[in-house]
Amino acid sequence: MKVPYENILVYIDGSEASMSALMYAILIAERTKCKLDVIYVINTKALQDLVKNHVFLQSESLSYEKDIEEDASRYLFHAKKMAKTKNVEITTYKEKGSVVTCVQNYIKNNSIDLLVIGSQTSLRARRDEVASETDRLLRSISIASLVVKDNQDIWDEFEKEKE
Amino acid sequence: MNLFELVHKEDCLLNLEVNSKLEVLDKMVTTLANNHNLDKNKILEKVLERENQLSTGLGEGVAIPHCKSNCLDKLYICVATTKNEIDFDALDEKPCKLFFLVLAPENKSSLHVEALALIANLVKSKINKRLIISSSTQEELYESLID
């Protein structure tokens, strides 16, 4: 691991918070010239669990997986376009499995030094921490992480610099 | 993502006086439709379509009816407890008393899956279930979900 960092990974899941994290990471990469990778994980582990718990039918799970795969491609394409507006080169990566495992593996195999991730609201249910993918990710990684609060200022800054 | 972000207090229904699966689904869809200006008929049709494939009564008194629809702009969740136990054609053939209706737009499958996973995880615990079902006010029901 390089200190402070050279290789950044941002995790996106389609939520507004993760898109804020992406913009923030692009702005950092633009200014620091760090390498930026973007990962989207198709959470097939959650899908399998929903089938196991009888929330989903097998056919329903497959249909959702296909939809999420299309979402992933769309969001990663969008990420590339956003980075291009700042002349930042990014590598996008789509993976299937458990979010925590996929991100951990990516960090390990690509010498990532900093994980950028969208935040959740500060007011939360204690029980949710057990299930939330972002919380689990933050607890399980061994590198530095940056939690980006979903804030209009980030969107404004990103847009402003584009002009 | 957490339930606090997803559930609104006005979408929590306590001790619904209903007697059938159709009635409980109708009440829940109507609540979301009225509170958020949604197309009730279209959504109810989708929810029933999914129920006709296989009941979303998971067993142990809990059901998580759900559907995707292109008439939705974001994720909506209605939580309800019923005064009487309702035959929901659950897998364990036991009646249900706790219901989570999850509606999602077509293009947000990932968030829909995470919301369902959060709820499935929440109701795995008997203590959580008991806390929610024993709520005596709407406020208490809402707090039992988010606390």
Boltz contact constraints between the chains, C-beta under 6 A:
constraints:
  - contact:
      token1: [A, 13]
      token2: [B, 110]
      max_distance: 6.0
  - contact:
      token1: [A, 14]
      token2: [B, 110]
      max_distance: 6.0
  - contact:
      token1: [A, 46]
      token2: [B, 113]
      max_distance: 6.0
  - contact:
      token1: [A, 46]
      token2: [B, 117]
      max_distance: 6.0
  - contact:
      token1: [A, 50]
      token2: [B, 116]
      max_distance: 6.0
  - contact:
      token1: [A, 53]
      token2: [B, 120]
      max_distance: 6.0
  - contact:
      token1: [A, 54]
      token2: [B, 58]
      max_distance: 6.0
  - contact:
      token1: [A, 54]
      token2: [B, 91]
      max_distance: 6.0
  - contact:
      token1: [A, 55]
      token2: [B, 64]
      max_distance: 6.0
  - contact:
      token1: [A, 55]
      token2: [B, 116]
      max_distance: 6.0
  - contact:
      token1: [A, 55]
      token2: [B, 120]
      max_distance: 6.0
  - contact:
      token1: [A, 57]
      token2: [B, 54]
      max_distance: 6.0
  - contact:
      token1: [A, 64]
      token2: [B, 109]
      max_distance: 6.0
  - contact:
      token1: [A, 64]
      token2: [B, 113]
      max_distance: 6.0
  - contact:
      token1: [A, 67]
      token2: [B, 109]
      max_distance: 6.0
  - contact:
      token1: [A, 68]
      token2: [B, 109]
      max_distance: 6.0
  - contact:
      token1: [A, 68]
      token2: [B, 110]
      max_distance: 6.0
  - contact:
      token1: [A, 71]
      token2: [B, 110]
      max_distance: 6.0
  - contact:
      token1: [A, 120]
      token2: [B, 2]
      max_distance: 6.0
  - contact:
      token1: [A, 121]
      token2: [B, 5]
      max_distance: 6.0
  - contact:
      token1: [A, 123]
      token2: [B, 4]
      max_distance: 6.0
  - contact:
      token1: [A, 124]
      token2: [B, 2]
      max_distance: 6.0
  - contact:
      token1: [A, 124]
      token2: [B, 4]
      max_distance: 6.0
  - contact:
      token1: [A, 125]
      token2: [B, 2]
      max_distance: 6.0
  - contact:
      token1: [A, 125]
      token2: [B, 3]
      max_distance: 6.0
  - contact:
      token1: [A, 125]
      token2: [B, 4]
      max_distance: 6.0
  - contact:
      token1: [A, 125]
      token2: [B, 146]
      max_distance: 6.0
  - contact:
      token1: [A, 128]
      token2: [B, 2]
      max_distance: 6.0
  - contact:
      token1: [A, 131]
      token2: [B, 118]
      max_distance: 6.0
  - contact:
      token1: [A, 131]
      token2: [B, 121]
      max_distance: 6.0
